[in-house]
Amino acid sequence: MKFSLNPTSIHNIRYELLLIALMFMMFNSLIFPPEVVRFAVAPFAAAFTYLSGALLFAKDPPRIRYPYYIFLLFIYAGTIYFVIEALHTDFRQRNDIAILQGLYFLYWVILLWKLILKIFRSQRVSLNMIFASVSGFVALIFMGATLFGVIEHFNPNSFPGMDMSNPNIFDEYIYFSFITQSSIGFGEITPGNPVAKKGVILMGTLGQFYLIILVGLIVSKYASSNKEAA
């Protein structure tokens, strides 16, 4: 199958692009030094993720599509602003970073909802459905990481055992979000106050619910596809 760089071809691989963007955002710190990640790679990874996610809304009605695009531009402008501010101050100590974190959380909620709709509406198990399913779980991990960041901002030392000296602190939140939602729970990081505990309960429940429902849907749709083929 030939691929040409045109809007239709790009739209057809939107779920692949989104998953690549999410993986790059999650693992870029393994490739680049911390300072490069903070001031160069992170803004690029964010832009890549936002653009890839925007493709999911490309064929939605204008009343949905355009407000979402404006929302993406707003949070990306906020991202660039805090990257610039981080050159001069420790932006993690600023109260207005919590506003941006709240917008990030909303972004992940919207993206996850869009992916879940794709999964539920798929008539059969396809590559797009698989890519959307994996992207949904990764989005859920980022959603939890953002929530834990907000909790830590307003309640310092909410997660004993977390390396708060890490210059890429979001990596710590991503790690804790993953082990919480996958129910691995090694135990080196724990919720240290009631708010943190509630956040862990919420994300742990969502993670297990997502995985159980996802597996059930895939098995059900695969069985249905086999019956129709027979």
Secondary structure, DSSP 8 states (H G I E B T S, - for coil): ----SSHHHHHHTHHHHHHHHHHHHHHGGGTS-HHHIIIIIHHHHHHHHHHHHHHTTTTS-HHHHHHHHHHHHHHHHHHHHHHHHTTTS-GGG-THHHHHHHHHHHHHHHHHHHHHHHHHH-SS--HHHHHHHHHHHHHHHHHHHHHHHHHHHHSTT-STT--TT-SSHHHHHHHHHHHHHTT---SSS---SHHHHHHHHHHHHHHHHHHHHHHHHHHHHHHHHHHHH-
